[in-house]
Every structure is written in C-alpha cells, then in structure tokens.
Amino acid sequence: MSTYAYRQAAGIRQALLDRRELALIDVREEADFATAHPLFAVNLPLSKLELEVRRRIPRFTTPLTVYDNGEGLAEIAVERLRSWGYQDVALLAEGLAGWRRSGGELFQDVNSASKAFGELVESVRHTPSLSAQEVQALIDSRQEVVIVDARRFDEYQTMSIPGSISVPGGELALRVESLTPSPQTPVIVNCAGRTRSIIGTQSLINAGVPNPVHTLRNGTIGWTLAGQTLAHQQQRQYDPSSRASGDRAAEVAHFAERGRGGGHR
C-alpha cells in the first residue's frame, strides 16, 4: 500500500511568497480547473500528464504538490510522477477543499495569473488600444497599416483579422521593423482576447519601436462581437529565414533593460 506525503495550503502560500521553486498541479480536466483553482496552480490533467509534464516541469527535483477536488485523481498522479523520476511529490492536504478551508482564494477561468498581469500592465502603462470598429475603419480607408497577430501560428491559422500577419509575441520586437514600410506606419497587435496583444503592444513600445502601436481591444473575440468577419486558414507570417540584424537585436535588448528599471514608458 502506497504512502503519501502531504503539504499544507499555508506552507504552499508561504513558499510562493518566498519565491521558492515549486509546482502546484491541478490534475482535473480543464473545464473543472476553470471553475475554481489557486492563482498559481498549473493545470496538468491526468489524461495528458504523461504527454506534458516533462516539457512543463523539466527538473526532477522540483517540489511538486498535486491536488484534485476529491475525485481520486491526485493519488494516481502522484504514483505516476514518482515512477517517472520526480523526487519530491506530495499531495495538497484535503485537496481543493483544504485550500478553501484554510482561507486560500480561488480563481475562475484559465491563465488567470497571466491575464491579471496583462490587465495590470495596461492599467499602469496606459497601453494604447483601438476598438474593432476603429481598426476596420483604418482598413477601409486604405491607409497603410500593419496588423500583427501575436499568437502561435496554428492559432492564427484557425481564425485571424483579415490582412494580418502572424508574428508570435517573442518575435515582435525584432520583426516588426522589417514589416513596416515606414516609421509612421500604424501597427496594430492582436490576439484572441486581450493579454497577448497588450503585452505585445507594450513590448514594442518599451523596445523603442518608432511606429504608432496599438492593441486591438478584445482581439478576435471583440472583432466577432462587433459583427465583423474573420479570416481562416491564412498563411501570412514573417520570413523566418531573414535574420534580424545584430544592431537591432542589441537595441531591443537595451530598451528592454531600460523598461525593466522603469526608465521607459
């Protein structure tokens, strides 16, 4: 009969405050996870655990705390994680109910922490945005405008803003300059909703891109709610074979470092 180690919710919260390495793993399916979870919990459903855990938690010595909501999934996950070589695996005492009883806050939806960060960035930095109707008016006016989609290419292919180009967020600061005809060309950054477009827009501003840059407010969702038509199965993307110049890369790094210290808007 297996024996399990347990960690208390209070200890997990203190470890997070102390910025110690840990992974708090919810092994329920995403729909259940989205109804209630601690802010910094990661969703690794038991059904996908073997496929995803090594990519998302590469260190076998990372302290892992696993929980469910009484379904019996967490114990199975602990056994599997141990068998795959993870050395420090424990159950969250009393699972999700224990977290709630200890006074821990619960959050709804997925990617809650990153979404909250995006909203904080927009609020503090006053990241500029345009509505779907305003962007459509720019397109209809035949004004030169570059719309970049900050999501993964496969997401872009599923649905996109007509005329947009796929430039995943990590590439934006290096690639946008080569996609714009002039420093005066407006650049619109979109994603499916808000977070990646906010972060992408603010990243370009912090990197010193001279163009006027705005986020498409509420992304493809806002576009659809405005009654505007999306494109599908598009292939436009930046040329991955073109290497950004070393000077530009150094310039981006310089502005990013300034932004980290609060020296750039």
C-alpha contacts under 8 A as a table, 3 or more apart, distances in Angstrom:
res1	aa1	res2	aa2	distance
4	Y	90	A	6.43
4	Y	91	L	6.92
5	A	89	V	7.33
5	A	90	A	4.74
5	A	91	L	6.21
6	Y	90	A	5.09
6	Y	91	L	4.73
6	Y	92	L	5.69
6	Y	93	A	5.47
7	R	11	G	6.76
7	R	12	I	7.23
7	R	65	T	7.08
7	R	90	A	6.38
7	R	91	L	6.21
7	R	92	L	5.12
7	R	93	A	5.68
8	Q	11	G	5.33
8	Q	12	I	6.58
8	Q	92	L	6.12
8	Q	93	A	5.34
9	A	12	I	5.11
9	A	13	R	6.29
9	A	92	L	6.80
9	A	93	A	7.04
9	A	98	G	7.02
9	A	99	W	5.42
9	A	102	S	6.72
9	A	104	G	7.53
10	A	13	R	5.17
10	A	14	Q	6.21
10	A	102	S	7.19
11	G	14	Q	5.11
11	G	15	A	6.13
12	I	15	A	5.08
12	I	16	L	6.28
13	R	16	L	5.13
13	R	17	L	6.30
14	Q	17	L	5.01
14	Q	18	D	6.08
15	A	18	D	4.96
15	A	19	R	6.09
15	A	20	R	5.31
15	A	21	E	7.76
15	A	22	L	7.74
16	L	19	R	4.93
16	L	20	R	6.09
16	L	21	E	7.96
16	L	22	L	7.89
17	L	20	R	7.78
21	E	62	T	6.61
21	E	63	P	7.04
22	L	62	T	5.88
22	L	63	P	4.93
22	L	64	L	5.98
22	L	65	T	7.71
23	A	41	A	7.28
23	A	42	V	7.25
23	A	57	I	7.97
23	A	62	T	7.13
23	A	63	P	6.33
23	A	64	L	4.89
23	A	65	T	6.21
24	L	40	F	7.17
24	L	41	A	4.88
24	L	42	V	6.13
24	L	64	L	6.12
24	L	65	T	4.88
24	L	66	V	6.02
24	L	67	Y	7.77
25	I	41	A	5.69
25	I	42	V	5.05
25	I	43	N	5.97
25	I	44	L	6.35
25	I	64	L	7.12
25	I	65	T	6.02
25	I	66	V	4.74
25	I	67	Y	6.28
26	D	33	F	6.99
26	D	37	H	7.85
26	D	41	A	6.44
26	D	42	V	6.02
26	D	43	N	4.89
26	D	44	L	6.02
26	D	45	P	6.93
26	D	66	V	6.12
26	D	67	Y	5.28
26	D	68	D	5.85
27	V	43	N	6.19
27	V	44	L	5.12
27	V	45	P	4.15
27	V	46	L	5.05
27	V	49	L	7.85
27	V	66	V	7.12
27	V	67	Y	6.52
27	V	68	D	6.00
27	V	73	L	6.63
27	V	74	A	6.37
27	V	77	A	7.31
28	R	32	D	6.16
28	R	33	F	6.07
28	R	43	N	7.29
28	R	44	L	7.33
28	R	45	P	4.96
28	R	46	L	6.56
28	R	68	D	6.01
28	R	69	N	7.98
28	R	73	L	7.24
29	E	32	D	5.55
29	E	33	F	6.23
29	E	43	N	7.75
29	E	44	L	7.83
29	E	45	P	5.00
29	E	46	L	7.52
29	E	47	S	7.82
30	E	33	F	4.86
30	E	34	A	5.99
30	E	43	N	6.75
30	E	45	P	6.98
30	E	110	V	7.93
31	A	34	A	5.23
31	A	35	T	6.82
32	D	35	T	5.43
32	D	36	A	7.31
33	F	36	A	5.82
33	F	37	H	6.02
33	F	43	N	6.78
33	F	108	Q	7.92
33	F	109	D	7.76
33	F	110	V	7.58
34	A	37	H	7.00
34	A	107	F	7.85
34	A	108	Q	5.16
34	A	109	D	4.27
34	A	110	V	5.41
35	T	107	F	7.47
35	T	108	Q	4.97
35	T	109	D	6.37
36	A	106	L	5.43
36	A	107	F	5.17
36	A	108	Q	4.95
36	A	109	D	7.64
37	H	41	A	6.62
37	H	96	L	7.40
37	H	106	L	4.99
37	H	107	F	5.28
37	H	108	Q	6.69
38	P	41	A	5.41
38	P	99	W	7.89
38	P	104	G	7.30
38	P	105	E	6.36
38	P	106	L	4.90
38	P	107	F	6.07
39	L	105	E	7.72
39	L	106	L	6.72
39	L	107	F	6.05
39	L	112	S	6.45
39	L	113	A	6.13
40	F	113	A	6.62
44	L	48	K	6.67
44	L	49	L	5.71
44	L	52	E	7.30
44	L	53	V	7.28
45	P	48	K	5.38
45	P	49	L	5.80
46	L	49	L	4.91
46	L	50	E	7.92
46	L	73	L	6.88
46	L	77	A	6.37
47	S	50	E	7.86
48	K	51	L	5.37
48	K	52	E	6.23
49	L	52	E	5.41
49	L	53	V	5.55
49	L	77	A	7.82
50	E	53	V	5.98
50	E	54	R	7.67
51	L	54	R	7.53
52	E	55	R	5.59
52	E	56	R	6.24
53	V	56	R	5.18
53	V	57	I	5.56
53	V	58	P	7.53
54	R	57	I	5.27
54	R	58	P	4.98
55	R	58	P	5.81
57	I	60	F	7.65
57	I	62	T	7.60
59	R	62	T	5.57
59	R	86	Y	7.95
60	F	85	G	6.30
60	F	86	Y	4.49
60	F	87	Q	6.01
60	F	88	D	7.93
61	T	86	Y	6.33
61	T	87	Q	5.55
61	T	88	D	6.25
62	T	86	Y	7.65
62	T	87	Q	7.74
62	T	88	D	6.72
63	P	87	Q	7.76
63	P	88	D	4.95
63	P	89	V	6.18
64	L	88	D	6.08
64	L	89	V	4.76
64	L	90	A	6.23
65	T	89	V	5.97
65	T	90	A	4.88
65	T	91	L	5.32
65	T	92	L	5.80
66	V	74	A	5.82
66	V	77	A	7.49
66	V	78	V	6.97
66	V	89	V	7.50
66	V	90	A	6.26
66	V	91	L	4.85
66	V	92	L	5.81
67	Y	73	L	7.91
67	Y	74	A	5.17
67	Y	91	L	5.95
67	Y	92	L	5.39
67	Y	95	G	4.95
67	Y	96	L	6.59
68	D	71	E	6.38
68	D	72	G	7.23
68	D	73	L	6.33
68	D	74	A	5.58
68	D	95	G	5.57
68	D	96	L	6.11
69	N	95	G	5.76
69	N	96	L	5.16
69	N	97	A	6.68
70	G	73	L	7.78
70	G	95	G	6.83
70	G	96	L	7.91
71	E	74	A	7.80
72	G	75	E	6.09
72	G	76	I	7.17
73	L	76	I	5.37
73	L	77	A	6.26
74	A	77	A	4.99
74	A	78	V	6.19
74	A	91	L	7.04
75	E	78	V	5.13
75	E	79	E	6.43
75	E	91	L	7.45
76	I	79	E	5.27
76	I	80	R	6.38
77	A	80	R	5.13
77	A	81	L	6.04
78	V	81	L	5.16
78	V	82	R	6.16
78	V	89	V	6.38
78	V	90	A	7.00
78	V	91	L	7.44
79	E	82	R	5.31
79	E	83	S	6.27
80	R	83	S	5.02
80	R	84	W	6.27
81	L	84	W	5.16
81	L	85	G	6.62
81	L	86	Y	5.63
81	L	89	V	7.35
82	R	85	G	5.30
82	R	86	Y	5.05
82	R	87	Q	6.47
82	R	89	V	6.93
83	S	86	Y	7.38
86	Y	89	V	6.75
91	L	95	G	7.42
92	L	95	G	5.09
92	L	96	L	7.81
92	L	98	G	7.72
93	A	98	G	6.10
94	E	97	A	5.92
94	E	98	G	4.38
94	E	99	W	7.48
95	G	98	G	5.25
95	G	99	W	6.58
96	L	99	W	5.10
96	L	100	R	6.34
97	A	100	R	5.08
97	A	101	R	6.06
98	G	101	R	5.05
98	G	102	S	6.08
99	W	102	S	5.30
99	W	103	G	6.74
99	W	104	G	5.27
99	W	105	E	7.87
100	R	103	G	5.38
100	R	104	G	5.11
100	R	105	E	6.68
100	R	106	L	7.23
101	R	104	G	7.17
107	F	112	S	7.17
108	Q	112	S	7.36
109	D	112	S	6.38
111	N	114	S	5.60
111	N	115	K	6.14
112	S	115	K	5.17
112	S	116	A	6.05
113	A	116	A	5.16
113	A	117	F	6.21
114	S	117	F	4.94
114	S	118	G	6.22
114	S	195	T	7.27
115	K	118	G	5.08
115	K	119	E	6.35
115	K	194	R	7.89
115	K	195	T	5.53
116	A	119	E	5.16
116	A	120	L	6.18
117	F	120	L	4.99
117	F	121	V	6.17
118	G	121	V	5.12
118	G	122	E	6.29
118	G	194	R	7.59
118	G	195	T	4.94
118	G	196	R	7.53
118	G	198	I	6.17
118	G	199	I	6.21
119	E	122	E	5.17
119	E	123	S	6.14
119	E	195	T	7.23
119	E	198	I	7.98
120	L	123	S	5.09
120	L	124	V	6.03
121	V	124	V	5.30
121	V	125	R	5.63
121	V	126	H	7.57
121	V	127	T	7.40
121	V	198	I	7.60
121	V	199	I	7.44
121	V	202	Q	7.94
122	E	125	R	5.38
122	E	126	H	5.09
122	E	127	T	4.84
122	E	198	I	6.58
123	S	126	H	5.37
123	S	127	T	7.40
125	R	202	Q	7.82
125	R	265	R	6.56
127	T	198	I	6.85
127	T	201	T	7.18
127	T	202	Q	6.12
127	T	214	H	7.44
127	T	215	T	7.67
128	P	213	V	7.29
128	P	214	H	5.04
128	P	215	T	6.39
129	S	214	H	4.65
129	S	215	T	4.47
129	S	216	L	5.82
129	S	217	R	5.72
130	L	134	E	5.92
130	L	135	V	6.44
130	L	214	H	6.30
130	L	215	T	6.23
130	L	216	L	5.30
130	L	217	R	5.67
131	S	134	E	5.14
131	S	135	V	6.34
131	S	216	L	6.03
131	S	217	R	5.16
131	S	218	N	7.87
131	S	222	G	7.87
132	A	135	V	5.22
132	A	136	Q	6.11
132	A	216	L	6.54
132	A	217	R	6.76
132	A	219	G	7.84
132	A	222	G	6.36
132	A	223	W	5.19
132	A	226	A	6.66
133	Q	136	Q	5.05
133	Q	137	A	6.17
133	Q	223	W	7.93
133	Q	226	A	7.08
134	E	137	A	5.07
134	E	138	L	6.41
135	V	138	L	5.05
135	V	139	I	6.36
135	V	216	L	7.41
136	Q	139	I	5.06
136	Q	140	D	6.08
137	A	140	D	5.00
137	A	141	S	6.06
138	L	141	S	5.19
138	L	142	R	6.73
138	L	143	Q	6.02
138	L	145	V	7.38
139	I	142	R	5.40
139	I	143	Q	6.43
139	I	145	V	7.28
140	D	143	Q	7.72
144	E	185	T	6.20
144	E	186	P	7.33
145	V	185	T	5.79
145	V	186	P	5.10
145	V	187	V	6.08
145	V	188	I	7.57
146	V	164	S	7.03
146	V	165	I	7.92
146	V	179	L	7.49
146	V	180	T	6.61
146	V	185	T	7.15
146	V	186	P	6.32
146	V	187	V	4.88
146	V	188	I	6.23
147	I	161	I	7.85
147	I	163	G	7.03
147	I	164	S	4.62
147	I	165	I	6.28
147	I	187	V	5.82
147	I	188	I	4.63
147	I	189	V	5.91
147	I	190	N	7.33
148	V	164	S	5.40
148	V	165	I	4.87
148	V	166	S	5.85
148	V	167	V	5.91
148	V	187	V	7.34
148	V	188	I	6.19
148	V	189	V	5.01
148	V	190	N	6.32
149	D	156	Y	6.83
149	D	160	S	7.52
149	D	164	S	6.41
149	D	165	I	5.90
149	D	166	S	4.83
149	D	167	V	5.66
149	D	168	P	6.71
149	D	189	V	5.93
149	D	190	N	4.95
149	D	191	C	5.71
149	D	197	S	7.90
150	A	166	S	6.59
150	A	167	V	5.36
150	A	168	P	4.24
150	A	169	G	4.60
150	A	172	L	7.49
150	A	189	V	6.64
150	A	190	N	6.09
150	A	191	C	5.63
150	A	196	R	6.36
150	A	197	S	6.37
150	A	200	G	6.72
151	R	155	E	6.21
151	R	156	Y	6.34
151	R	166	S	7.28
151	R	167	V	7.26
151	R	168	P	5.03
151	R	169	G	6.59
151	R	191	C	5.73
151	R	192	A	7.77
151	R	196	R	7.20
152	R	155	E	5.35
152	R	156	Y	6.36
152	R	166	S	7.62
152	R	167	V	7.89
152	R	168	P	5.47
153	F	156	Y	4.95
153	F	157	Q	6.19
153	F	166	S	6.09
153	F	167	V	7.79
153	F	168	P	7.11
154	D	157	Q	5.08
154	D	158	T	6.47
155	E	158	T	5.19
155	E	159	M	6.81
156	Y	159	M	5.52
156	Y	160	S	5.43
156	Y	166	S	6.41
156	Y	233	Q	7.80
156	Y	234	Q	7.35
157	Q	160	S	6.82
157	Q	232	H	5.94
157	Q	233	Q	4.40
157	Q	234	Q	5.23
157	Q	235	Q	6.77
158	T	232	H	5.59
158	T	233	Q	5.80
159	M	220	T	7.71
159	M	230	L	6.19
159	M	231	A	5.66
159	M	232	H	4.67
159	M	233	Q	6.90
159	M	234	Q	7.95
160	S	164	S	6.88
160	S	220	T	6.75
160	S	230	L	5.65
160	S	231	A	5.14
160	S	232	H	6.21
160	S	234	Q	7.52
161	I	164	S	5.51
161	I	220	T	6.77
161	I	223	W	7.89
161	I	229	T	7.99
161	I	230	L	5.42
161	I	231	A	5.96
162	P	229	T	7.90
162	P	230	L	6.15
162	P	231	A	5.26
164	S	236	R	7.38
165	I	236	R	5.06
165	I	237	Q	5.04
165	I	238	Y	7.08
166	S	235	Q	7.98
166	S	236	R	6.09
166	S	237	Q	4.44
166	S	238	Y	6.71
167	V	171	E	6.14
167	V	172	L	5.97
167	V	175	R	7.58
167	V	237	Q	6.22
167	V	238	Y	6.26
168	P	171	E	5.66
168	P	172	L	6.57
169	G	172	L	5.30
169	G	196	R	7.13
169	G	200	G	5.73
170	G	173	A	7.49
171	E	174	L	5.65
171	E	175	R	5.98
172	L	175	R	5.30
172	L	176	V	5.67
172	L	200	G	6.97
172	L	204	L	7.06
173	A	176	V	6.07
173	A	177	E	7.80
173	A	203	S	6.97
173	A	204	L	5.48
173	A	207	A	6.45
173	A	209	V	7.57
173	A	252	V	6.73
174	L	177	E	7.03
174	L	244	A	6.20
174	L	248	R	6.99
174	L	249	A	6.52
174	L	252	V	7.27
175	R	178	S	5.66
175	R	179	L	6.72
175	R	238	Y	7.13
175	R	244	A	7.03
176	V	179	L	5.11
176	V	180	T	6.41
177	E	180	T	5.51
177	E	209	V	7.45
178	S	181	P	7.77
179	L	238	Y	7.62
180	T	183	P	7.13
180	T	185	T	6.22
180	T	187	V	7.94
181	P	185	T	6.61
182	S	185	T	5.46
182	S	211	N	7.83
183	P	210	P	5.51
183	P	211	N	4.78
184	Q	210	P	7.44
184	Q	211	N	5.25
184	Q	212	P	6.77
185	T	211	N	5.89
185	T	212	P	7.00
186	P	211	N	5.91
186	P	212	P	4.99
186	P	213	V	5.99
186	P	214	H	7.87
187	V	211	N	6.67
187	V	212	P	6.19
187	V	213	V	4.75
187	V	214	H	6.39
188	I	201	T	7.86
188	I	213	V	5.88
188	I	214	H	4.99
188	I	215	T	5.50
188	I	216	L	6.18
189	V	197	S	5.31
189	V	198	I	7.84
189	V	200	G	6.66
189	V	201	T	6.02
189	V	213	V	7.53
189	V	214	H	6.30
189	V	215	T	4.75
189	V	216	L	5.91
190	N	193	G	7.79
190	N	194	R	7.74
190	N	196	R	7.44
190	N	197	S	4.75
190	N	215	T	5.98
190	N	216	L	5.12
190	N	217	R	7.78
190	N	219	G	5.18
190	N	220	T	7.38
191	C	194	R	6.54
191	C	195	T	7.62
191	C	196	R	5.86
191	C	197	S	5.27
191	C	216	L	7.90
191	C	218	N	7.91
191	C	219	G	5.04
191	C	220	T	6.53
192	A	218	N	7.13
192	A	219	G	4.74
192	A	220	T	4.70
192	A	221	I	5.94
193	G	196	R	7.73
193	G	197	S	7.67
193	G	217	R	7.67
193	G	218	N	4.48
193	G	219	G	4.45
193	G	220	T	6.34
193	G	221	I	5.86
193	G	222	G	7.30
194	R	197	S	5.58
194	R	198	I	6.05
194	R	216	L	8.00
194	R	217	R	6.57
194	R	218	N	4.97
194	R	219	G	6.07
195	T	198	I	5.23
195	T	199	I	6.20
196	R	199	I	5.13
196	R	200	G	5.80
197	S	200	G	4.96
197	S	201	T	5.92
197	S	215	T	5.53
197	S	216	L	7.00
197	S	219	G	7.45
198	I	201	T	5.24
198	I	202	Q	6.13
198	I	215	T	5.91
199	I	202	Q	5.21
199	I	203	S	5.90
200	G	203	S	5.04
200	G	204	L	6.33
200	G	215	T	7.99
201	T	204	L	5.27
201	T	205	I	6.39
201	T	213	V	6.30
201	T	214	H	6.11
201	T	215	T	5.77
202	Q	205	I	4.99
202	Q	206	N	6.00
203	S	206	N	5.03
203	S	207	A	5.98
203	S	256	A	7.85
204	L	207	A	4.97
204	L	208	G	6.50
204	L	209	V	5.62
204	L	213	V	7.46
205	I	208	G	5.38
205	I	209	V	5.80
205	I	210	P	7.99
205	I	213	V	7.13
205	I	265	R	7.49
206	N	209	V	7.66
206	N	255	F	6.07
206	N	256	A	6.06
206	N	259	G	5.81
206	N	264	H	6.05
206	N	265	R	6.50
207	A	251	E	7.64
207	A	252	V	5.04
207	A	253	A	7.51
207	A	254	H	7.81
207	A	255	F	4.79
207	A	256	A	5.59
207	A	259	G	7.99
208	G	252	V	7.27
208	G	255	F	6.27
216	L	219	G	5.35
217	R	222	G	6.77
218	N	221	I	5.92
218	N	222	G	4.62
218	N	223	W	7.47
219	G	222	G	5.36
219	G	223	W	6.27
220	T	223	W	4.79
220	T	224	T	6.13
220	T	230	L	7.50
221	I	224	T	5.20
221	I	225	L	6.21
222	G	225	L	5.00
222	G	226	A	6.12
223	W	226	A	5.21
223	W	227	G	6.78
223	W	228	Q	5.61
223	W	229	T	7.47
223	W	230	L	7.57
224	T	227	G	5.20
224	T	228	Q	5.42
224	T	229	T	6.61
224	T	230	L	7.17
225	L	228	Q	7.42
231	A	234	Q	6.95
239	D	242	S	5.65
240	P	243	R	7.40
244	A	248	R	6.72
244	A	249	A	6.82
245	S	248	R	5.25
245	S	249	A	6.31
246	G	249	A	5.05
246	G	250	A	6.13
247	D	250	A	5.13
247	D	251	E	6.14
248	R	251	E	4.96
248	R	252	V	6.14
249	A	252	V	5.18
249	A	253	A	6.23
250	A	253	A	5.07
250	A	254	H	6.14
251	E	254	H	5.04
251	E	255	F	6.33
252	V	255	F	5.30
252	V	256	A	6.07
253	A	256	A	5.05
253	A	257	E	6.14
254	H	257	E	5.22
254	H	258	R	6.37
255	F	258	R	5.02
255	F	259	G	6.12
255	F	264	H	7.48
256	A	259	G	5.00
256	A	260	R	6.25
257	E	260	R	5.09
257	E	261	G	6.70
258	R	261	G	5.30
258	R	262	G	6.48
258	R	263	G	5.16
258	R	264	H	5.97
259	G	262	G	4.95
259	G	263	G	5.40
259	G	264	H	4.73
259	G	265	R	7.10
260	R	263	G	7.44
261	G	264	H	7.93
262	G	265	R	7.20
